[in-house]
Amino acid sequence: MRPLIAGNWKMHGSLAEASRLAEELKGGASGADLLVCPPFLHIQAVVSAVQGSAVAVGGQDCHAAAKGAHTGDVSAAMLRDAGATHVILGHSERRADHGETDAGVRAKTEAALAVGLTPIVCVGETEAQRLAGEAERVVETQLSGSLPDGFAEAGGVVAYEPVWAIGTGRTPTEDDIAAIHGAMRRVLVGRFGKAAEGTRLLYGGSVKPGNAAAILALPHVDGALVGGASLVAADFLAIAKAAG
Ligand SMILES: O=C(CO)COP(=O)(O)O
């Protein structure tokens, strides 16, 4: 499966910095698909900057409704209109900061699929849940609650991001990543059948140039969702290179 290396820029950078970073990524085509997800306000500029290159652009969230009185929100169609092809949904920071639930993430994912955006649905356990031996169960519950019917058939992507590994420099052991990714594949194939054999399963949480090759070589790890290291072009491109 061709790996996907996705950068989640979160709430970082100015408009000028976003355009510059996008320009720096343009020449970086490799054996992996590249995606960057800037803040909403920078999407159009980044789409312009990467035009003609293989770099795709995504949003970091969208509303579940197609339109309406939802002050401050952005619809899936607006993202697509701005040139985005993907959208990250259910990131743990949104689950924590905005109280997003599995059912809410599922509704947003349906909205994204309805307009032809590729959703990247995030799941992952907290440190307390891992220490209690509940990581696999938590991830399986999040998957079954957050993914709508037709998800795998439509090419949806899943990202496993242990909450305690995000921005901390800590990662699970390779065995632990492989175990969760194997469990996710089993759950998805059990629900969606053969289509889920091709579902890209990304790992996210402190992916850096130094650990990317080892993580990306694990079974059922089909790419990475990168936060901090995606803000430095050389680091993001080094991670992409490690993927293929
Ligand atoms: O949350 C993440 C990507 O969505 C991971 O962030 P870091 O790579 O900074 O740990």
The ligand as an ORCA input file, in Angstrom:
! r2SCAN-3c Opt
* xyz 0 1
  O      -1.243     15.150     17.166
  C      -0.423     14.822     16.318
  C      -0.768     14.824     14.887
  O      -2.128     14.947     14.691
  C       0.951     14.421     16.696
  O       1.629     15.530     17.153
  P       3.214     15.439     17.430
  O       3.836     14.840     16.170
  O       3.645     16.848     17.656
  O       3.391     14.546     18.602
*
